[in-house]
């Protein structure tokens, strides 16, 4: 068992959350700890791990947009459709 000491403002917030959610104060505290633990686990993930669910879900319509991007970018620069910042 753990005891948590809260200042008046946090105690009032906890009571309000428990009342709004129809939970005990202990349930609200447990939910908050679980949420923080999940958030921390996610924040430690690599960019690839965070983006993995989205990789490959879009279709370019057969336009092969990822091919020859360097050439296309150079052409855009030459045409003036891209402005480089100083």
N, C-alpha and C positions, 0 to 999 in steps of 0.2 A: 504494500500500500504506500502511496505517495501523498504527501500533503503539499498543497500549492498556496502560497500567500499572494494575494492580489490587492492592489490599491483600490480605492473606492470606485474609480472610473472603470477599471477592468471588471470589477465585481458586478457593477451595474450593467455593463455590456454583456457579461456572461449570463446574468439573469434574464435580460431581454432576449438574447439569442435562444436560450433554453425555452422560454415561454413561446416565442414565435415558432420555433421548430417542434414544439411539443415533446421535448426531450428533457432529460435530467441534465444538471450542470456537468456531471461526470461524462455523460454521453457527448456533450458539446466539446469538452476538453479532449476526449479520445478522438473525435472526428477531426479536430484541429491538428492534433499530433500526427494522425494518419495522413492528412492532407500535406502537411509539411514534409513528412518522410517521402511521400510520392514525388513532391515537387523537387526535393533535393536529389532524388534518384534520377529524375528527368534532366535536371540542370547539369548533372555530371555526364550526360550522354554526349557522344560525339555528334557533330553536325550530320554525319551519315545516318547514325542511329535515329536522330530526330526526324530526318527527312525520308527515311526508308519507306514509310507507308504511302508516300506521294510519288515515289519514283516509278515511272512507267504507266501512270494512270491517264496521261493525256496523249492524244493522237494528233500528229501534225497534219493529218490528211494526206500523207505520202509526200510531203514537201521536203523531207530530209533536211530539216533546218540546221542540224548540227554539222553538216558537211561543209567544208571549205569556208569556215567562218572567218578565218584570217583574210582571205581574198575578198570576201563580201564586205568586211569592215573597211579594208583599204579602199574599195570602190566607193563606199559611203563617204569616207573622208575626202576622196577626190571630188565627189559630186557636191560636197559641202553640206550634206544632210546630217553630219555629226560635227559638233563643235567641241574642241578640246579646251578645257579650262587652263588658264596660265599657271 
